[in-house]
Amino acid sequence: MVKKVLRLVRKFIYFPFLLFSVIQFFIREFIFGFENACNYLKKVSSEAVIAIIRIRGGSVGKNTDIRDGIVFHNCSNFRNLIIGDNCHIGRECFFDLRSKVVIGDNVVISMRSTFITHVDMTKSRLSNVYPATSLPIIVEDHVYIGSSVLVLMGCKIGNSAFIAAGSLVIDNVNSNSLVAGVPAKIRKSHIISPDQL
């Protein structure tokens, strides 16, 4: 009973700070543009980041927390970001939202992980050889992604996969596997029974 009361009091006291952060974001967006406003998200609370993502078209599930320092790139809203329930997004993660990034339920993404959904040579003559391309990244349920992992466009990470810290993911990752390295390769397979989840 006491915990419920304390939680209610905290929400009541915290609400003005949350509202202030949301208003600050929209003022910055109006004056300086969306990219500049996204830089402000590095400094606000998890609750404020989640509220802003939802207001601007993204989807974030229940009991998900997003730590400070998050960076969003190549977007004018958050429609290309879908995060499921009970997820943890660590500090200083980077999301390129040119294409969709879909994260399932019960996923842990450790600090400084990066998701790149496009390649664009812009003014380089290489653009004649490698035209601009963007593909979604899909992370299924119960996945663990270690710190400083880089996931490239078009990759699908299967259920209950474990991506070791510092890995470079350039291909799909099978369910129930541990991958590590640059580029990431399967090091071990494991079976997670439903009662372990």
Buried (B, 14 or more C-beta within 10 A) or exposed (E): EEEEEEEEEEEEEEEEEBEEBBEBBEEBBEEEEBEEBBEBBBEBBBBBBBBBBEEBEBBBBEEBBBBBBBBBBBBEBBEBBBBBBBBBBBBBBBBBBBBBBBBBBBBBBBBBBBBBBBBEEEEEEEEEEEEEEBBBBBBBBBBBBBBBBBBBBBBBBBBBBBBBBBBBBBEEBBBBBBBBEEEBEEEEEEEEEEEEE
